[in-house]
Amino acid sequence: MKTTQRLARIAACGVLLLALAACDGMSRRDKDTAIGAAVGGVAGSVLTGGDAVGTVGGAVVGGVIGNQVGKPEKNR
């Protein structure tokens, strides 16, 4: 069963990478958000042993971080 889960995760990551490669019309900030969500989801899954809540939580946190990385600073 663990082998099947690993293969499913690898396949999901491959599909996600292909989907991100097709995002040519996205802004830089949108791309950063999507990449952050993908990386966060994978990290959350790994850290929680594949728990769905950990995966979704990691994706949310990663998406927020990715969105804020390229945000221009306000003038002071």
N, C-alpha and C positions, 0 to 999 in steps of 0.2 A: 504494500500500500504506500509506503514512503517513496518508493521509486515512481509510482504513478503521480503522486503529489508533486514531486520534483519536476517531472516532465511537464506537468500542467503549468507549473510556475514558469518554467523556461519558455514554454510556448506562449504564455500570456505576455511575458517580457518581450518576446520577439514580435508579437502582434502589436504591442504598444510602440515599439521602436519603429515599425513600419508605418503606423498611424502618425507618429510624430514627424516622420520624414515627409509625409504628404501635406503637412501644414505650411505650405509655402506662402500663403497669403496672410498669415498671422503676423501681428506686430511682435516686436522683440519682447515686450512685456508679457504678451499672451504665451509666447513660446517658453519664457522663463517660468510662468505659472504652471504650464503643462509639464514641463520637465521636473519642476520641484514636486509636483503632485506624484509623478511617476516614481521618482527616487524615494520620496517619503513613503509611498505605499509599499515599495519593495523593502525598505528599511523597517517599516512597522511590521511587515509580515515576518521578516527574519528575526527581529527582536522578540516577537511574541509567539514564535513557533507556528505561524500560519493562522493565528486567530483573526477572525474577520474584523472585530472591533479595532484591534491593533493596526490592521492593514488600512482600514478606512481612516482611522485617526492619524496615522502617519501620512496618508495622502493629503488630508486636510491641512495638517501643519506644514508639510512640504510645499503645498500649493500657495499658502499664505506667505511663506518665506520667499519662494520663487517670485511671487508677485511684488514683494516689497524690495527685492534686491536692486532692480533697475529703476526704482522710483526716484525722480529728481528731488533734490532737497529744496525746501522753501527758502526764499531769501529772508535774511534776518533783519 
